[in-house]
Every structure is written in structure tokens, then in C-alpha cells.
Amino acid sequence: MSIYIGTHLATEESRPYNFHMCGIVGYVGRAEATPILLEGLRRLEYRGYDSAGIAVVNGEHQFETRKCAGRIASLAKLIARKPASGHVGISHTRWATHGKVNDENAHPHFDASGKIALVHNGVIENYQALKEQLIQNGDTDFRSDTDTEVLAHLVGNIYEQLDGKDSKARLMNAVRAALKQVIGTYGIAVVHANVPDFIVGARRGSPLVLGIGRDENFLASDVSAIVAYTRDAVYLNDFELVALEPDKFEISSLDGAAGQHAVSRVEFTAEDIKKGDYPHYMLKEIFEQPFSVRDAMRGRLSFEDCTAKLGGLNMTPAELRKITRIVLTGCGTAFHAAMVGEYLIEHLASIPTEVEYASEFRHRNTPMTPDTLVFAISQSGETADTLGALRESRQKGYRTLGICNNVASTIARESDGGVYMHAGPEIGVAATKSFTSQLVILTLIGLLLGRMRHLSTAEGAQLIEALENLPDKVQETLKLSDRIKTLAKKYVDVSGVLFFGRQFNFPIAMEGALKLKEITYLYAEGHPSAELKHGIIALIRPDLPSIFIAPEDAVFSKNLNNIEQVKARKGPIIALTSGNGAGRLKGIANDIVTLPSVPDCLMPILTVIPLQLLAYHLAVELGRDVDKPRNLAKSVTVE
Ligand code: AGP
């Protein structure tokens, strides 16, 4: 076995275990595995980028292993120096939340014999007990601090104890038996150097998808890693294993029963996940919003009945009429969309609506009426906290629907129904187009429920007309990009930014602050404008600008009062406004950005765009890694 690792030396004290929410790619077929694995890892790098590695089986039934701390580019350099050739292999890109990032902790990990390689996403909670058990049996040669290595050793240990000439069945059984001892979550890929052309995959709580090719098959934690090679995919369920060979695959349960599977056609192509002429995915995705906003409402507007058609909810009109309460839950940007959703649904449908952080909702006793409808909002559909909230809600007997972008995701599959965003792949770690798609969908939900209650035909028709015109307004708003870039240059030296908004635009203040924090690493806070005088005003100073989201809406005058309060304390002010707002802000705000006019309830879909652009341009000015900001990962599949 030849293992080449990078040159990073461990300096931090070792921690006992690590959590991962990373990327896995596996290949078995006739082609050279390494370029396919590397390309797949590049596609997954947005999910984790602390360290990476591959192991391929060469012609002599030996592993060629290359792994190192750092980005995929570092791994690619390592491979360029020491090529790794073979037709079967597994690979991994890691994002650690606990435990140090170093070469040894990078995956793949091996069993004691060095013959079994394993990559893993998830957490083996009882790894310590398993390790002690292995050590007692004389297996002491652990090279990393990871829980994953313990699992690799366990599989190897069981493999040695099993008899049988059929080495494939033996490996399968060893993996199965090892996983039965595991408490925790996993998406894994396992290869044995002496079992040719064979990969075992398994999942529990961490996504794994199988890509079906011609005389070749793929395994990945996210279909975007393999869509360049095949669009025929099978999504594994929890507690399922797959045995993968070049020309066949077999799915079975942890108990050994043969599994059912359906082949899905992946909605997007490899072209969709390319940056094209854009320097960053984030900018590309911001500029895709006229299309993603259109796609979120495509086929969902009924001009005849002046309402929305959302068949995916899987609910009859009678059931929808009975709803007395709505809970919207999600994390991060999806949580901010939920906050706007509360305003939208209460405004349009007068149904009491609450917003809960998914991480809070899942662990507390939220009092619920029997006719409560719960929505779990998630771009990826894999966020652990949101999935936990969904499961908790369903367990308590509430109808729980998903608003997801990833159609094959766990949340999409486990919910009672829902609405897909159809925004196309979102690669930039900072969510942009998924947010505006979520807002469109929440508007449609408000419209549908509203039209079943008090909302008149005329009001429904007006909203539909405004929705129809919305993609053009989004396009118009994007023309502000150069102006925002100028502002980014002007404000590049600030120590932070405060964001304020009222009503529909209060959550946009929070979303603007989140975007800025994520990709510029600047200090930022978002608040309701009126809260300023209750404490935040103490922060006002010349190097801390305030951005007011103050369209010419029902609360414009109130916003104006707050703007004056900042002005009186010499705080710089950037105002986002619309209509005649600019005239009234002249001489008060330092910089005024005027957006197109839309009804108040749709304004957040426009006001967030200059804030996305500001975060983007400031991050570029500051030389930040826009698509892969430090410490973050695109989809947070750990608690
Ligand atoms: C958004 O910019 C963030 N990267 C993050 O807050 C994200 O919105 C959150 O983790 C939820 O992700 P999800 O929509 O995939 O569930």
C-alpha cells in the first residue's frame, strides 16, 4: 500500500473525535478512477474543504492513497506529483467541526491490515467504546484521531473473522455487522484491495446516491459530483447498503433483506453547475434570480380562480380550509425566509403563523393545535436540524410539508408533501437564489390559503399580476450591481454594518447581515428599525454605517424617523428605497439606492438583492474566498 500524505504537521492538541459533513465520491468501472474522483470532489468542495483524499486499487491489488489537509487543489498537486492509477476507488472532502484538520485525519481511513479503505460522513457516537473493544482484541494500530478509522478497523476485524470464498459477500457482511454495532450517523463507501471491482456503500442519516453508468457505476454524497457522467440516480434510504460493481448494483437492508429501488432522472445537467463567465458561483446565482423566481411560480398561478395551485401539498381544499395555525421552521437563510413567510401568510391569509429555528423547535414542547400545519424550509433538504424538526413534528402527528430545492433530499422524501423551489443547483455557500425562491413559494402559499378565506378575487388577481411582472423587476434590480460595487469600494474600510428594516423587510435586515458576515467576515447585525432606540443606537459611530431598507411602503415615514435618529448621531446611512422615497431621503441618507416598485409584500424579493450584491462586492474587495468562506459548509448535516 502506498500512502502519500501532504506535509502539514500537527500542531494543535489532538481531540478525540471529529464530526464531518463532507463529500464522498466512489467509482468502479473501466475508466481511470482518479480523474473522476478528483472532478467529483471538486464539485463537492462547497460542502467541505478542510482536507481531502483518495484511495484507488492498482493492478497489484494495492491501494494508491493520496490525502492531505487543505483544498482539493492541494490534493490534485499531490496526485500530479505521485499519480494514482486504478479502476476502482473512493474519495472524500472533509469539513470538520471538532478535531484538528491534518493529513492523518483526512479520509480515507484503513483497517489494521491496510486492505480495507473507508470514507465516512457523519458521526460514530460510540466510537470510543468500539475502539476500546478493538484494543482489547489486540487491534492497537490507530493512526488518526477519527471515529471513522475506528469503523474501518471494526469492519476489518469482522472481515477477518468471517469465512467464505465469496469475498464480496464477506465484505458486505462485515460492513453490515459493523454497522449494526454503530450508534450514530453515516454515509460510507468501503473498498477492499483484494476484492476487485467492488464498492460497498451504506447510509444512515447522511445522504448517499448511486449513479448508474454503462459498465461503470458511481457513488456520491451529492448527485452534483457525478452528474457529468450519468443522470440516472438511485437515492439510498437510511439503513440501506449497496454493493456496487461495474455492471450491476444490489441494494439491501441492514438486516440483509433485498431492497427496492427507483431510478430517478437528475433534473439538472453538468452545465448547470458550471460557473460560466462568472468569477464566482455566488454572483452567477444572484444573476440567475430572474429565472429562478419565474421557475418557482411556473405553472402554479391560476388566472381563472385568481389563486395559486400547489398540488404537491397533497391536501384537499377541505383540509386546507381547516388549518388554524402554521409553523414555519428552518435554519440560517431559510429561517429568514420563514420570518418573511410569517408576515406574508398572516397578511394574505390571516392564519396565525409562527417561525421557529429548527434547532429549537425540535427540542422543545411547542404547544400545537391539531390543525397546525408545519413547513420545513431547506434549500439542501439535508440540514440536520431542519430534518430533526420535521421528524419531531411528524412524530407528534402534525402534517409536515417541505419547501426544498433538492428534489431527492431526505426532507423532501420524508415530508407529507411540499413545494419544490426548482431554483437549480445552488453551489455558493451563501444562499441567494434559494432565498428569493422560498419567498415566492411562501407568497403562493399565502395566496392559496388567503383565497380560501377572506382574500377577494380582485386582490388575488392583483397579486398574480404583480407576481407575473416580478422576474422583470428582479432583472431591473440587478442592474444596480455596478452602483453597489461603487458603494462597496467606498465602504471597504468599515468596521461593520448595521441593517434595519420594518415589517416585511425586517427579516431582510437579518438576511443582509448574515450574507455580510458569512462572506466578508465583517461584524453585522440586523434589527427592526424601531429597535434602534432601545439600545442599538449606542453603537452608532462614523465607521459603522447603517443600511436602512426603506421602500416607499406603509411604514416609510416610520423608517424615516429612525434614519433621522442615526443621522443625528453622525452615523453614515445607506438607504434602499423605491418610488418617491429617494426624494424624501435626499440630504438625510449618505447614499440612496432606488429599487423598482412592487406591492409591499413582494418588496423583500427585491430588497434582498442589493444586499446580496453588497456582501459579494465587499467580499471581493476584501479578497475573501466568496464561494468557500472560512469555517462554513454549504449544507450542515450535523447538529
Ligand atoms: C446561508 O447563506 C447559509 N449558508 C446557511 O445559513 C443556510 O441557509 C442554512 O444552513 C440552511 O441551509 P438549508 O437551506 O440547506 O437547510
Residues whose N, C-alpha, C, O or C-beta is under 5 A from the ligand:
A	BS01	AGP	C331 G332 T333 A334 I377 S378 Q379 S380 G381 T383 V429 A430 A431 A633 K634 V636
